[in-house]
Amino acid sequence: MIKLKNLTKKFGSFTAVNNINLEIPSGQFFGFLGPNGAGKTTTIKMMTGLYEPTSGEIFLNGSSIKTDPIAAKKKIGYIPDHPFLYDKLTGREYLFFSGGLFKIPKDELEIKVEGAIKLFELGSWIDKRSENYSQGMSQRLIIASSMLHDPKVIIIDEPMVGLDPRSASIVKNVLKEKCKTGVAIFMSTHILHVAEELCDRIAIIKDGEIISDLTIEELLDSKNKYDGKLENLFLDLTN
């Protein structure tokens, strides 16, 4: 479960996120859309503890990111828009490093790493240094590492960046299966057809404020006014 309560972030006199309220239950795939500069990434950075809110509260599976940040961060898997790897580590070493941060017991971690290598089809690259990875391969490795500790909440900023069609299919299938097991997924993306394909609910943010928050069923009804296209609805709301 994810809960954002009266969440605001200011940078000097500029308000990047303005008093937003959202609640995403376990097992829901939530899409967060908006034009550039709308406040999507700022919201995500507050949710992951990278930015401190100016005001408001964030709860991740019952833990406050403000008052109990370690407990909250243990429950999330974070996938940033630009994957960062230690380029002198192999993919396998990076996965073990990531699992170690969450104190996964060694025997259990070995099983999880092998499972991740198979699930994300990393086998041919896993023992090469990540400095040799393409952006898509790096993204697959980052996503695999974010799920080793079985997070209850997954927060994603542009998950399909740099992925070829095969990689994108693997990632989408993994995310859908995670959602079925009760994981709450919060995904920011500019790719409208990906949001439409994956999400149970979609909110649109503009100028730091939520201007639309609809389930996929409600969205489909709304689309009838826009020639059946999410793009037309999005452009009209954000114009």
C-alpha positions as CSV (number, residue, x, y, z in Angstrom):
1,M,0.0,0.0,0.0
2,I,1.1,3.5,-0.9
3,K,-0.3,6.6,0.8
4,L,0.6,10.2,-0.1
5,K,-1.1,12.7,2.2
6,N,-1.0,16.5,1.5
7,L,2.4,16.1,-0.2
8,T,4.1,19.3,-1.1
9,K,7.6,20.1,-2.4
10,K,8.9,23.6,-2.9
11,F,12.3,24.7,-4.2
12,G,12.5,28.3,-3.0
13,S,9.5,30.1,-4.3
14,F,8.7,27.4,-6.9
15,T,6.2,24.7,-6.0
16,A,7.1,21.5,-7.8
17,V,4.4,19.3,-6.1
18,N,1.4,21.0,-4.6
19,N,-0.6,19.2,-1.9
20,I,-1.3,15.9,-3.6
21,N,-3.2,13.0,-2.1
22,L,-3.1,9.5,-3.4
23,E,-3.7,6.0,-2.0
24,I,-2.7,3.0,-4.0
25,P,-3.8,-0.3,-2.5
26,S,-1.8,-3.6,-2.5
27,G,-2.2,-5.4,-5.9
28,Q,-2.9,-2.2,-7.9
29,F,-0.8,-1.1,-10.9
30,F,-0.9,2.7,-10.8
31,G,0.2,4.9,-13.7
32,F,1.5,8.4,-13.0
33,L,1.4,10.6,-16.2
34,G,2.2,14.2,-16.9
35,P,4.1,16.5,-19.2
36,N,7.8,17.3,-18.6
37,G,8.2,19.4,-15.4
38,A,4.8,18.4,-14.0
39,G,6.2,16.9,-10.8
40,K,6.4,13.2,-11.5
41,T,10.1,12.6,-10.7
42,T,10.0,15.0,-7.8
43,T,7.1,12.9,-6.3
44,I,9.0,9.7,-6.8
45,K,12.2,11.1,-5.3
46,M,10.2,12.1,-2.2
47,M,8.6,8.6,-2.0
48,T,12.1,7.0,-2.1
49,G,13.6,9.3,0.4
50,L,15.9,11.2,-2.0
51,Y,14.0,14.4,-1.4
52,E,12.5,15.6,1.8
53,P,9.0,16.9,1.5
54,T,8.3,20.5,2.3
55,S,5.1,19.3,4.0
56,G,2.9,16.2,4.0
57,E,3.4,12.5,4.7
58,I,4.3,9.4,2.7
59,F,3.5,5.9,4.0
60,L,4.8,2.7,2.2
61,N,3.1,-0.4,3.4
62,G,2.4,1.2,6.7
63,S,5.8,2.7,7.3
64,S,6.5,6.5,7.2
65,I,9.3,7.5,5.0
66,K,9.8,10.5,7.3
67,T,9.8,8.9,10.8
68,D,10.9,5.4,10.0
69,P,12.9,5.7,6.7
70,I,14.9,2.4,7.0
71,A,11.7,0.3,7.5
72,A,10.0,2.1,4.6
73,K,12.9,1.6,2.2
74,K,13.2,-2.1,3.1
75,K,9.8,-2.5,1.6
76,I,10.3,-0.9,-1.7
77,G,12.0,-1.7,-5.0
78,Y,13.1,1.4,-6.8
79,I,13.8,1.5,-10.5
80,P,15.1,5.0,-11.6
81,D,14.9,6.4,-15.1
82,H,18.7,6.3,-15.5
83,P,20.2,3.0,-14.3
84,F,23.3,3.4,-12.2
85,L,25.7,0.5,-11.9
86,Y,29.2,0.1,-10.5
87,D,30.9,-0.5,-13.8
88,K,33.8,-2.6,-12.5
89,L,31.4,-5.2,-11.1
90,T,30.0,-8.0,-13.1
91,G,26.2,-8.3,-13.3
92,R,26.4,-11.3,-10.9
93,E,28.5,-9.3,-8.4
94,Y,26.1,-6.4,-8.6
95,L,23.2,-8.7,-7.8
96,F,25.0,-10.1,-4.8
97,F,25.9,-6.6,-3.7
98,S,22.3,-5.4,-3.9
99,G,21.0,-8.5,-2.1
100,G,23.6,-7.9,0.7
101,L,22.3,-4.4,1.3
102,F,19.0,-6.0,2.3
103,K,20.7,-8.6,4.4
104,I,19.3,-11.5,2.5
105,P,21.0,-14.7,3.9
106,K,23.7,-16.0,1.6
107,D,22.1,-19.4,0.7
108,E,18.7,-17.7,0.0
109,L,20.4,-15.0,-2.0
110,E,22.2,-17.5,-4.2
111,I,18.9,-19.0,-5.2
112,K,17.3,-15.6,-5.8
113,V,20.2,-14.4,-8.0
114,E,20.0,-17.6,-10.1
115,G,16.3,-17.1,-10.4
116,A,16.7,-13.4,-11.5
117,I,19.3,-14.3,-14.1
118,K,16.9,-16.8,-15.6
119,L,13.8,-14.7,-15.3
120,F,15.4,-11.6,-17.0
121,E,17.5,-13.7,-19.5
122,L,20.8,-12.2,-18.3
123,G,22.8,-15.4,-18.7
124,S,25.1,-14.5,-21.6
125,W,26.1,-11.2,-19.9
126,I,25.9,-11.9,-16.2
127,D,29.7,-12.5,-15.7
128,K,30.8,-9.6,-17.8
129,R,31.6,-6.2,-16.2
130,S,28.6,-3.9,-16.4
131,E,30.7,-1.2,-18.1
132,N,30.2,-3.3,-21.2
133,Y,26.4,-3.4,-20.9
134,S,24.0,-1.6,-23.2
135,Q,21.4,0.7,-21.7
136,G,18.7,-2.0,-22.1
137,M,20.9,-4.6,-20.4
138,S,21.7,-2.3,-17.6
139,Q,18.0,-1.6,-17.1
140,R,17.2,-5.3,-17.0
141,L,19.9,-5.8,-14.3
142,I,18.6,-2.8,-12.3
143,I,15.1,-4.2,-12.4
144,A,16.3,-7.7,-11.4
145,S,18.3,-6.2,-8.4
146,S,15.3,-4.2,-7.2
147,M,13.2,-7.3,-6.8
148,L,15.6,-9.6,-5.0
149,H,14.2,-8.7,-1.5
150,D,10.6,-9.3,-2.6
151,P,9.4,-5.7,-2.1
152,K,5.8,-5.0,-1.2
153,V,6.0,-1.7,-3.2
154,I,7.7,-1.1,-6.5
155,I,8.3,2.5,-7.6
156,I,9.4,2.9,-11.3
157,D,10.4,6.0,-13.3
158,E,10.3,5.2,-17.0
159,P,10.9,1.4,-16.9
160,M,11.0,0.9,-20.7
161,V,13.9,3.3,-21.4
162,G,16.4,1.7,-23.7
163,L,14.6,-1.7,-23.8
164,D,14.3,-3.6,-27.0
165,P,10.9,-5.4,-27.7
166,R,12.0,-8.7,-26.1
167,S,13.4,-7.0,-23.0
168,A,10.2,-4.8,-22.7
169,S,8.0,-7.9,-22.9
170,I,10.0,-9.6,-20.2
171,V,9.8,-6.6,-17.9
172,K,6.1,-6.0,-18.5
173,N,5.3,-9.7,-17.8
174,V,7.3,-9.6,-14.5
175,L,5.6,-6.5,-13.3
176,K,2.2,-7.9,-14.1
177,E,2.9,-11.1,-12.2
178,K,4.3,-9.1,-9.2
179,C,1.0,-7.1,-9.1
180,K,-1.0,-10.3,-9.1
181,T,0.9,-11.3,-5.9
182,G,-0.3,-8.2,-4.1
183,V,2.6,-5.8,-4.8
184,A,1.5,-2.2,-5.2
185,I,3.2,-0.7,-8.3
186,F,3.7,3.1,-8.9
187,M,4.9,3.8,-12.4
188,S,5.7,7.1,-14.0
189,T,6.0,7.0,-17.8
190,H,5.7,9.1,-20.9
191,I,4.8,6.1,-23.0
192,L,1.0,6.2,-23.0
193,H,0.3,2.8,-24.6
194,V,2.5,1.1,-21.9
195,A,0.4,2.8,-19.2
196,E,-2.8,1.8,-20.9
197,E,-1.6,-1.8,-21.3
198,L,-0.4,-2.3,-17.7
199,C,-2.2,0.0,-15.4
200,D,-5.4,-0.6,-13.4
201,R,-5.6,3.2,-12.6
202,I,-4.0,6.3,-14.1
203,A,-3.5,9.7,-12.6
204,I,-2.3,12.8,-14.5
205,I,-0.3,15.5,-12.8
206,K,0.2,19.0,-14.2
207,D,2.0,21.9,-12.6
208,G,2.4,19.9,-9.5
209,E,-1.3,19.1,-9.0
210,I,-3.4,16.0,-9.8
211,I,-5.9,16.9,-12.5
212,S,-7.3,13.5,-13.3
213,D,-7.4,10.2,-11.3
214,L,-9.3,7.4,-13.1
215,T,-9.5,3.6,-13.1
216,I,-8.9,2.0,-16.5
217,E,-12.7,1.4,-16.8
218,E,-13.4,5.0,-16.2
219,L,-10.6,6.0,-18.6
220,L,-12.1,3.8,-21.3
221,D,-15.4,5.6,-20.9
222,S,-13.7,9.0,-21.0
223,K,-11.8,7.9,-24.2
224,N,-15.1,7.6,-26.1
225,K,-15.1,11.4,-26.1
226,Y,-11.6,11.5,-27.6
227,D,-11.9,9.1,-30.6
228,G,-10.9,6.2,-28.3
229,K,-7.4,7.6,-27.8
230,L,-5.6,8.1,-24.5
231,E,-3.3,10.5,-26.3
232,N,-6.2,12.8,-27.2
233,L,-7.5,12.7,-23.6
234,F,-4.0,13.4,-22.2
235,L,-3.3,16.3,-24.5
236,D,-6.7,17.9,-23.8
237,L,-6.3,17.6,-20.0
238,T,-2.7,18.9,-20.0
239,N,-3.2,21.7,-22.6
